[in-house]
Amino acid sequence: MSDQAPIRAGVAGFPIQHSLSPLIHREWLKRAGVDGRYDRIEIPPGYESFQQAADDLRRKGYAGLNVTLPHKENALRYADEADSTTSRAGAANTLVFSAAGVKAYNTDVSGFALSLKAAGAVVSEQSRALVLGAGGAARGVAAALSDLGCGSIMLANRTLEKAEAIAASIPSATTLAWDRRDAALGDIDILVNATSLGMSGERPLEISLSALPKSAVVADIVYTPLKTALLADAEQHGLQTMDGLSMLMHQAAPGFEMWFGEQPVVDDALRELLVTALNHRGPA
Ligand code: ATR
């Protein structure tokens, strides 16, 4: 028997009680038979509190962290090193601690790309995407589409300046006025909701999908509810869909592999586990 302490990691955010990440990582730990722990770590907003908490976790020997709202930008600032995708996204959701320092990753970007592929989307120089929103999530989605070689990425946001700021850093990106979103759908291959609209307790996303080509893929990063009104509408139109749970599972995998040393599998059994947890949670 090994007398080594278990490998420890966790998810840090505020609030953190409803995070599904512990469920994902603990399931993968069980499957891999790895002696590891994955905790929920509440860190109040602000860089100072993030820095203090992260320093403390490193002293305790944590292998790293997943980082969620409101700390994704703090996580990047805290790190010693980040790859180009993460720097471009301006935010990190995964930190790896080692004696050499702290490395930051944005696996929301690769997670989105992988789940889009899993939904059957083929992205090429000819592809035309419309991304709704211009917050941190939309920035990650636009970066992922750009990494996949998407020829045209349009960003529509209520506050146009925020979309312009993202478009300025992504070569194939342009912007669109928020009230032009319906009119733009005629030649869109990939539509992504990266706003908070449609989330339980938020306003609905108002959009008419009638003009979308039948081959289009519709993605929603919102996963409470799992089937948003947008995805239900897309299904009614016979369109391929990608939900937020798919992205959540795929973004978790790289961190698990880096901390615990085993490559995890995203499969239907894991999805079922998360769907059950969401169903038991009731309205947000
Ligand atoms: P995240 O970092 O998760 O993306 P965020 O930065 O709060 O979260 O972004 C929320 C997104 O939802 C923004 O694009 C926001 O539009 P604004 O930039 O104009 O605020 C969008 N959003 C939220 N409420 C909205 C509403 N009622 N109508 C249109 N867009 C809305």
Residues whose N, C-alpha, C, O or C-beta is under 5 A from the ligand:
A	BS01	ATR	G133 A134 G135 G136 A137 A138 N157 R158 T159 K162 A194 T195 S196 R203
